Amino acid sequence: MMVDRRRVCRVFAAFAGLLVGLFTVLAGPAAPASAHAALVGSDPANGTIVPDAPNKVTLNFSESVQLLAGKIQVLAPDGSRADQGEPTADGASVTIPLRSGGGRGTYLVSFRVISADSHPVGGSVTFSVGAASATPTATVDDTTVDPVVRGLIPVGKYLGYAGLVLLVGPVLVLALLWPHRLSRRGPGRVVWTGVGLVLASTLLGIWLQAPYSTGSGLFDVRVGDLRDVLGSTFGAIMLVRLGVVCAAALLLRPLLRGNDADSKTDLALLGVLGVAALATWPLTGHPTASPVAGVSVVVDAIHLAAMSVWLGGLVMLVGFLLRRADQRELGAILPIWSRWAATAVAALIVAGVIQALIEVSSFDGLFFSTYGRLILAKVGLVAIVLAAAWLSRRLVRSKVAEESPKRLRRIVWAELAVTAVVLGVTSALVQIQPPRSAQAAESGPVSTTVTKTLTSPKMAVQIDVFPAAVGNNSIHLYAYTPDNKPLTVVEWTATAALESKGIEPIEIPLLRITDFHAVGDIALPAAGEWTFKITARTSDIDQSTLSTTVTVN
């Protein structure tokens, strides 16, 4: 039997594109290790020293988060658990109740939560009560992602996108453009392959979300972990996707048999189910955490729909219609398809630009971030595909495609090969932290309080200067015994001087508000290394004088 070498080359080109797309996914950045929400503040603030042990710790994130069982803890200076009860999440804030009677020293808050776009967020903050001490060692691994899990997540997404291409576009062509005389067996296999890929991708996504969330290995998943995933927003949406695809599969059977049993009602229901299924992709990704979530979800769904219609239609053209349809049928089909393709491409470009503007948000984000550079790579690849699509449209308009479909088939094969790589870039892109999230972390509140702890054989004094800048500043003074207990001070006096600029000591008026705590205000006229001298009298005959320097900007 003779082998059609040209056909083999075309198939090889498309298969090579598929492999390059998968390689792009596997060799791309280790995206899941990057959080898509950011810790923008905490109370007590990270690295600060507070006079008394708080009764709770509050963590504030750049987007709403969900809790993971056993993945938040607060360790006291002696390494014991300082948290009690269960933490609670309210939108972007997490509150951790603390037990009373905590001692002085440094506390460690470790956390691992799930952001609105289903990615784990891990980290830690420290604060000290009275004075800093050695930081306790965390027992919760808050940042690890298994490398196998990290690699399989974008692969699963790639399979899901491929399934959408083989499902949405072919069904639309079969319903509205397919000639009655042609068999539907081949296209039916394509559609069932698409259904299988979407279902497999969804099940794989549910399984991978468990070790991705907890930081465990691929096969170290417990029943409780899966239960937590299914009980989360991510799990609920994935279950909806499974149900919608299964329902659509039942309605697809008459259409794929081609026995005229499919009705307009069935087709309308398929359309509704298709819209519902497409919406589940943006609802488990970046769009849900967007500043304009409603717009982002709709735009992303349109982007997916346009991609699926366009590429799925190309699969039907190159795989079946251009090979089997006669010249008269192609004369009727190709002009209609050309208009469909033009509309889908326009929607694809507009939706992609809007979503990129929302997620990138700046030129620096576009050119100096991994996410932005992948956007640019995707734009370059899409430009190649659009050039091929333009050639295809010219052939259709000039009627050359009807008379010589082989030429059009070669161009369409090239489109499919490049778009396989585009899908790979997209699969990696949805796992990478957008510049919007990174900027939220960088723009989080930064404490400008300068805290110093001064010690003498008789006492320790903590001084807080806020905001440590030229102008009015608030001064807080706290006194402790050498064994870290509050020390009663009868009288406080303090001065501030800047010798480098000839500023003599300025007395700081102080108000004693508790036995061991005093407050005051002072206007610092110049920047530099200011010397603060504090005198604390504890009795008629006992007093200590301590000094320190504070940088004022």
C-alpha positions in Angstrom: 0.0 0.0 0.0 1.4 3.4 -1.0 1.8 6.0 1.7 0.8 9.6 1.0 4.0 11.4 2.1 2.4 14.8 2.1 -0.3 13.6 4.4 2.3 12.0 6.7 4.2 15.3 6.7 1.1 17.3 7.6 0.2 14.9 10.4 3.8 15.0 11.7 3.7 18.8 11.7 0.5 18.9 13.7 1.9 16.3 16.1 5.1 18.2 16.4 3.1 21.3 17.4 1.3 19.2 20.0 4.6 18.0 21.4 6.1 21.5 21.4 3.0 22.7 23.2 3.4 20.0 25.9 7.1 20.8 26.2 6.3 24.5 26.7 4.0 23.4 29.6 6.6 21.1 31.2 9.6 23.3 30.6 7.9 26.5 31.6 8.5 28.3 34.9 7.7 26.5 38.1 4.5 28.5 38.4 2.6 26.8 41.2 5.3 27.8 43.6 4.3 31.4 43.1 1.3 32.6 45.1 -1.5 34.4 43.3 -2.6 36.3 46.4 -0.3 38.3 48.6 -0.1 39.0 52.2 -0.3 42.8 52.4 -0.4 43.3 56.1 -0.9 41.8 59.6 -1.8 42.9 63.1 0.6 42.9 64.9 2.7 43.9 61.9 5.6 41.8 60.8 8.8 42.4 62.8 7.2 44.7 65.3 7.5 44.7 69.1 4.3 45.2 71.1 4.1 45.8 74.9 1.5 43.2 75.7 0.5 39.9 74.2 -2.4 40.3 71.8 -5.5 38.1 72.0 -5.5 37.5 68.2 -3.5 37.8 65.1 -5.0 39.2 61.9 -3.6 38.5 58.4 -4.7 40.6 55.5 -4.4 39.4 51.9 -4.7 41.1 48.5 -7.7 38.9 47.6 -10.2 36.6 49.4 -8.8 33.3 50.7 -10.0 30.0 52.0 -8.5 28.1 55.0 -6.8 24.7 55.0 -7.3 22.5 58.1 -4.2 22.4 60.3 -2.2 24.8 58.1 -2.2 27.9 60.3 -0.3 28.0 63.6 1.2 30.5 66.0 4.3 29.4 68.0 5.3 31.1 71.3 8.9 31.9 72.1 9.3 28.6 73.9 8.0 26.7 70.8 4.6 25.8 72.2 1.4 26.6 70.4 0.1 30.1 71.2 -3.1 29.8 69.0 -6.3 28.3 70.4 -9.5 27.4 68.6 -10.0 27.6 64.9 -8.9 30.5 62.7 -11.7 32.2 60.7 -11.6 33.8 57.2 -13.7 36.8 56.2 -13.0 37.7 52.6 -9.3 38.7 52.5 -8.8 38.7 56.3 -7.9 35.7 58.5 -8.2 36.0 62.2 -6.3 33.6 64.5 -7.3 33.6 68.2 -4.5 33.3 70.8 -4.5 31.9 74.3 -4.0 34.3 77.1 -0.9 34.6 79.3 1.7 34.5 76.5 5.2 35.3 77.6 7.6 37.9 76.3 9.7 37.2 73.2 9.3 36.5 69.5 6.2 34.7 68.1 6.1 33.0 64.7 2.9 32.9 62.6 3.0 30.3 59.9 0.2 30.0 57.3 -0.9 28.2 54.2 -4.2 29.2 52.6 -6.0 29.0 49.3 -6.4 32.2 47.2 -9.5 33.0 45.3 -8.0 31.7 42.1 -7.4 28.3 43.7 -3.6 28.6 44.3 -2.0 28.0 47.7 -0.4 31.0 49.5 2.2 30.2 52.2 4.4 32.3 54.4 5.2 33.5 57.9 5.4 36.6 60.0 6.9 37.4 63.3 6.2 39.8 66.1 7.6 40.2 69.6 6.1 40.9 73.0 8.2 43.2 75.1 11.5 42.3 73.5 12.8 40.2 70.6 14.1 36.7 71.2 15.2 33.7 69.1 12.5 32.9 66.5 10.9 29.5 67.1 11.1 26.8 64.4 8.0 26.3 62.3 6.4 22.8 62.2 4.1 23.7 59.3 5.7 23.5 55.8 4.1 26.6 54.3 5.8 26.9 50.8 6.5 23.5 49.4 4.9 22.2 46.2 5.8 18.7 45.0 7.6 19.0 41.7 5.6 16.2 40.1 2.4 17.9 41.1 3.8 21.2 39.9 4.5 19.7 36.5 1.2 17.9 36.1 -1.1 20.8 36.8 -0.4 22.7 33.6 -0.5 19.4 31.7 -4.0 18.8 33.0 -5.0 22.2 31.9 -3.5 21.7 28.5 -5.6 18.5 28.1 -8.7 20.4 29.1 -8.1 23.1 26.5 -7.5 20.5 23.9 -10.7 18.7 24.9 -12.7 22.0 24.5 -11.2 22.4 21.0 -12.3 18.9 20.0 -15.7 19.3 21.6 -17.1 22.8 21.0 -16.1 23.5 17.4 -16.9 20.1 16.0 -20.3 20.0 17.6 -21.1 23.5 16.1 -20.0 22.3 12.7 -22.0 19.1 12.9 -25.1 21.0 14.0 -25.1 23.7 11.4 -22.7 23.0 8.5 -22.3 19.3 8.1 -23.6 17.9 4.8 -26.3 15.2 5.3 -24.7 12.8 2.9 -21.5 12.5 4.8 -20.9 10.0 7.6 -20.6 11.4 11.1 -18.6 8.5 12.5 -15.2 10.2 12.2 -16.3 13.5 13.6 -18.2 11.6 16.4 -14.9 10.0 17.5 -13.3 13.5 17.6 -16.2 14.8 19.8 -16.1 11.8 22.2 -12.3 12.3 22.4 -13.0 15.9 23.4 -15.5 14.8 26.0 -13.0 12.3 27.4 -10.2 14.8 27.6 -12.4 17.4 29.4 -13.6 14.7 31.9 -10.1 13.4 32.4 -8.7 16.9 32.9 -11.4 17.7 35.4 -10.8 14.6 37.5 -7.0 15.1 37.3 -7.5 18.7 38.4 -9.6 17.6 41.5 -7.0 15.0 42.5 -4.0 17.4 42.0 -5.6 20.2 43.9 -5.3 18.1 47.1 -1.5 17.7 47.2 -1.1 21.2 45.6 -3.0 22.7 48.5 -1.4 20.7 51.3 2.1 20.5 49.8 2.1 16.7 49.9 3.2 14.2 47.2 1.1 13.0 44.3 0.0 9.8 46.0 0.1 11.0 49.5 -3.6 12.2 49.3 -5.9 11.3 52.1 -9.7 10.9 51.9 -10.0 14.0 54.1 -7.8 16.0 51.7 -10.2 15.1 48.8 -13.2 15.9 50.9 -11.7 19.3 51.7 -11.1 20.0 48.0 -14.7 18.9 47.0 -16.0 21.1 49.8 -14.1 24.2 48.5 -15.3 26.6 45.9 -12.8 25.1 43.4 -14.2 21.6 44.1 -17.8 22.7 43.7 -17.1 24.3 40.3 -15.2 21.3 39.1 -18.2 19.1 40.1 -20.5 21.4 38.2 -18.2 21.0 35.2 -18.4 17.2 35.4 -22.2 17.3 35.7 -22.6 19.7 32.8 -20.3 17.7 30.5 -22.1 14.4 31.4 -25.5 16.0 30.7 -24.2 17.3 27.3 -22.9 13.9 26.4 -26.4 12.5 26.7 -27.7 15.2 24.3 -24.9 14.6 21.9 -25.8 11.1 21.0 -28.6 11.9 18.5 -26.5 14.6 16.9 -23.5 12.3 16.4 -25.7 9.5 15.0 -27.1 11.9 12.4 -30.5 10.2 12.3 -32.5 13.4 12.4 -33.5 12.6 16.0 -31.9 15.8 17.3 -34.3 18.6 17.8 -33.9 22.4 18.1 -34.7 22.0 21.8 -31.8 19.6 22.2 -29.5 22.0 20.3 -30.7 24.9 22.5 -30.0 22.9 25.7 -26.6 22.0 24.3 -25.9 25.7 23.9 -26.9 26.5 27.4 -24.8 23.6 28.8 -21.9 24.7 26.7 -22.0 28.2 28.1 -22.2 26.8 31.6 -19.2 24.5 31.0 -17.1 27.3 29.5 -17.8 29.5 32.6 -16.2 27.0 34.9 -12.7 27.6 33.6 -12.5 31.3 34.5 -14.3 30.6 37.8 -11.3 28.5 38.9 -8.6 30.9 37.7 -7.2 34.4 37.7 -10.5 36.2 36.7 -12.2 35.5 40.0 -9.5 37.5 41.8 -9.5 40.3 39.3 -10.4 43.9 40.5 -13.4 43.6 38.1 -14.2 39.9 38.6 -17.5 40.0 36.8 -16.0 41.5 33.7 -12.9 39.2 33.8 -15.0 36.0 34.1 -17.2 37.0 31.1 -14.2 38.1 29.0 -12.3 34.9 29.8 -15.3 32.8 28.9 -15.7 34.6 25.6 -11.9 34.1 24.9 -12.3 30.3 25.5 -15.4 30.0 23.4 -13.9 31.9 20.5 -10.7 29.7 20.7 -12.8 26.5 20.8 -15.0 27.5 17.9 -12.2 28.6 15.7 -9.7 25.8 16.4 -12.4 23.1 16.6 -13.8 24.3 13.2 -10.3 24.1 11.7 -10.0 20.5 12.9 -13.2 19.6 11.2 -12.1 21.4 8.0 -8.7 19.8 7.7 -9.7 16.4 9.0 -13.0 15.9 7.2 -14.7 18.6 5.1 -11.8 19.5 2.8 -11.2 15.8 2.2 -14.8 14.5 1.8 -17.0 17.4 0.7 -17.5 18.1 -3.0 -17.0 21.4 -4.7 -20.7 22.4 -4.4 -20.8 21.6 -0.7 -17.6 23.5 -0.1 -19.0 26.4 -2.0 -21.8 26.6 0.5 -19.8 25.8 3.6 -16.6 27.7 3.3 -18.0 31.3 3.0 -20.1 30.7 6.2 -17.2 29.2 8.0 -15.0 32.1 6.9 -17.4 34.6 8.6 -17.6 32.4 11.7 -13.8 32.3 11.9 -13.5 36.1 11.4 -16.0 36.7 14.2 -14.3 34.2 16.5 -10.8 35.7 15.8 -12.1 39.2 16.5 -13.6 38.1 19.8 -10.5 36.2 20.7 -8.3 39.3 20.1 -10.6 41.7 21.9 -11.1 39.5 24.9 -7.4 38.6 25.1 -6.4 42.3 25.1 -8.9 43.2 27.8 -7.8 40.3 30.0 -4.1 41.2 29.5 -4.7 44.8 30.4 -6.5 43.8 33.6 -3.9 41.3 34.7 -0.7 43.1 33.5 -1.8 46.6 34.4 1.5 48.3 33.4 4.2 48.3 30.7 6.8 47.2 33.3 4.6 44.2 34.1 4.4 43.4 30.4 8.1 43.5 29.7 9.8 42.7 33.0 7.7 39.8 34.4 7.4 36.2 33.4 3.7 36.6 32.9 4.1 39.6 30.6 6.8 37.9 28.6 4.6 34.9 28.0 1.8 37.2 26.9 4.2 38.7 24.4 5.2 35.2 23.2 1.6 34.3 22.8 0.9 37.4 20.9 3.8 36.6 18.5 2.5 33.1 17.9 -1.1 34.3 17.4 0.2 36.8 14.8 1.6 33.8 12.8 -1.7 32.0 13.1 -3.6 35.1 12.0 -1.4 35.5 9.0 -2.2 31.9 8.0 -5.9 32.6 8.7 -5.7 35.6 6.4 -4.3 33.5 3.6 -7.1 30.9 4.2 -9.7 33.7 4.0 -8.2 34.9 0.7 -8.4 31.4 -0.8 -12.1 31.1 0.3 -13.0 34.5 -1.2 -11.3 33.8 -4.5 -13.0 30.4 -4.8 -9.6 28.7 -5.1 -10.3 26.6 -1.9 -13.4 25.1 -3.5 -11.5 24.1 -6.7 -8.2 23.1 -4.9 -8.9 22.2 -1.3 -5.5 20.7 -0.8 -3.8 24.1 -0.7 -6.2 25.3 2.0 -5.6 22.1 3.9 -1.9 22.7 4.1 -2.5 26.2 5.5 -4.9 24.9 8.1 -2.5 22.2 9.2 0.1 25.0 9.8 -2.5 26.9 11.8 -3.2 23.9 14.0 0.5 23.2 14.5 1.2 26.7 15.8 -2.0 26.9 17.9 -0.9 23.7 19.7 2.0 25.7 20.9 -0.3 28.6 21.8 -2.3 26.3 24.0 0.9 25.2 25.7 1.8 28.8 26.5 -1.7 29.4 27.7 -1.6 26.4 30.0 1.6 27.7 31.6 0.3 31.3 31.7 -2.7 30.5 33.9 -0.4 29.1 36.5 1.9 32.1 36.8 1.4 35.0 39.2 0.1 38.1 37.2 1.9 41.4 37.8 -1.3 42.7 39.3 -0.9 40.3 42.3 2.9 41.0 42.6 2.2 44.8 42.6 -0.5 44.2 45.4 2.2 42.6 47.5 4.7 45.4 46.9 2.2 48.1 47.6 1.1 46.6 50.9 1.3 48.7 54.0 4.8 49.1 55.3 5.4 50.0 59.0 7.8 52.9 59.5 7.9 52.5 63.3 11.4 52.2 64.7 11.6 49.9 67.7 14.7 49.7 69.9 15.2 47.7 73.2 17.7 49.1 75.7 19.0 47.1 78.6 20.8 47.7 81.9 21.4 45.5 84.9 18.2 46.8 86.6 15.7 47.1 83.7 14.9 46.9 80.0 13.3 49.8 78.1 11.6 49.6 74.8 11.3 52.8 72.7 9.0 53.1 69.6 9.4 56.1 67.3 6.7 56.7 64.7 7.0 57.5 61.8 10.7 58.2 62.3 10.5 61.0 59.8 11.1 64.7 59.8 8.2 66.4 61.5 5.9 65.3 64.3 6.7 61.9 65.8 5.1 59.8 68.5 7.2 58.2 71.2 6.2 55.2 73.3 8.3 53.9 76.2 7.9 50.6 78.0 9.8 49.4 81.1 10.4 45.7 82.1 12.4 43.9 84.7 15.4 41.8 83.7 13.1 38.7 83.8 10.7 40.3 81.3 7.9 41.4 83.6 6.3 44.9 83.5 8.3 47.3 85.8 6.6 50.3 87.5 8.2 53.6 86.7 7.5 56.6 88.9 8.9 59.2 86.6 10.0 59.3 83.0 12.2 61.9 81.3 13.6 61.8 77.7 15.5 64.0 75.3 16.4 63.8 71.6 19.6 65.4 70.0 21.2 65.6 66.6 24.9 66.4 67.3 25.9 66.2 63.6 23.8 69.2 62.8 24.4 71.1 66.1 20.9 70.4 67.5 21.1 70.3 71.3 19.0 67.9 73.3 15.3 68.6 73.0 13.1 67.6 76.0 10.3 65.2 75.1 7.1 65.9 77.1 5.9 62.5 78.4 2.6 61.3 79.8 2.6 58.2 82.1 -0.5 56.2 81.0 0.2 52.9 82.9 2.7 51.9 85.5 5.2 50.8 82.9 4.1 52.7 79.7 4.5 56.4 78.8 3.8 58.3 75.6 5.0 61.6 74.1 5.3 63.7 71.0 8.2 65.6 69.5 8.8 67.6 66.3 12.1 66.5 64.8 13.4 69.3 62.5 16.0 67.5 60.5 16.9 64.1 59.1 19.9 62.1 60.5 21.0 59.8 63.4 19.2 61.2 66.4 20.3 60.2 69.9 17.5 59.5 72.3 18.3 59.5 76.1 15.7 58.0 78.4 15.7 58.2 82.2 13.3 56.0 84.2 13.0 56.5 88.0 11.6 53.5 89.8 11.8 54.8 93.4 13.1 57.8 95.4 16.7 56.5 95.1 16.7 54.1 92.0 16.8 55.3 88.4 18.5 54.2 85.2 19.5 56.2 82.1 19.8 54.6 78.7 20.4 55.9 75.3 20.1 54.8 71.6 20.3 56.2 68.1 17.3 56.3 65.7 17.6 57.0 61.9 15.1 59.7 61.0 14.4 60.2 57.3 
